[in-house]
Amino acid sequence: MAEHVSKEHLRMAGVVKHVHSELRRKLRSGKPFHEVWNEHLSQESTLQEYAKSMELLATHHWAKEVDPATCRINWTYSKIQQYFHGGGLVQQLYKDKRRAERNSASTECEVDPPIPLRVQMLDVGSCYNPFYKYSDVDVTAVDIAPARDEVLICDFINVPIKSEREFDGRKLISLGAESFHVILFCLLLEYIPSQLARLECCEKASKVLKKNGILIIITPGTEQLEQSPPLAPISDSSHQNKNSVLIRGWKQVLSQIGFAQVYYEKKQHFHGLVFRKLGEEEMALVRMENSLIPLTREEMIQRFQIPQDSNPEVSLESTPELEIDPDTILDHFSELPDFFPDT
């Protein structure tokens, strides 16, 4: 029975990997990103198969195997609580105040902010809305191909920003400027094959976040699934180190577009990053005190790399048949988004 279930894991993971690989292959062929992306959005049957595979992997096949301590969903919720209700935001504001005093700035720093009873959260690439269970988080879950009806259809890359949100049935057709306390990118940046588009997603997040709101980025701790045949022996530490170098580049870029790091943790299967949106005066003080050297647009784009940008594609069809162990499969599929139960 375990072997049968594990082969089903492989089949669904193959669906996910194929979608990612095709996006990268088409971009590498020389097509402009907007053509690749629009073609991707038009492939409704492929997107629905991807969405259902992701939901089933998350909510059924691994419901008993996931360690709550390594769950991306639990980690994300804990950081939201720590920031808004555990003193994290107040601590950041006191840092602003001390920075202003050190630099004899006339900036008035708020240190007693209003704390929202229900945090407004935008979960981008949500698939099945895993955060619905938290009563103190008001989630707007969006995806280009939702697996469940409660997730709105929205292409975050192209959706316009207006004064307020607009809907057309289940479609979210515009986002309100400065309307969310939290924006979550859970493995979203790994889905997008273009470095420029990744940067633009983060810039859009800044525009949609309220001042002092947070952008949470979850990125894989390894690159196992995308680089290697499933179940192949892998040195995890070397991939962790490579991802750490790339993440430093992301941090440099995010600091240029108005974000300041609040939390960073390297867990067993992922890196968790939380960035706060600064106001203009606060950002100016950070840049002055840290002597931040402005990056050109091209430099920022180049720093938004992921390991798969330079890795050769490996065909699942060329992978030999192997003995299948469920625990090994769980580790090797850890890179796929949201493989975590709702309970």
Buried (B, 14 or more C-beta within 10 A) or exposed (E): EEEEBBEBBBEBBBBBBBBBBBBBEBBEEEEEBEEBBEEBBEBEEBBEBBBBBBBBBBBEBBEEEBEEEBBBBBBBBBBBBBBBBEEBBBEBBEBBBEBBEEEEBEBEBEEEEEEBEEBBBBBBBBBBBBBBEBEEBBBBBBBBBBBBEEBBBBBBBBBEBEEEBBEEEEEBBBBBEBBBBBBBBBBBBBBBBBBBBBBBBBBBBBEBBBBBBBBBBBBBBBBBBBBBBBBEEBEBEEBBEBBEEBBEBBBBBBBBBBBBEBBEEBBEBBBBBBBBBBBEBBBBBBBEEEEEEEBEEEBBBBBBBBBBBEEEBBEBEEBEEEEBBBEBBBBBBBBBBBBBBEE
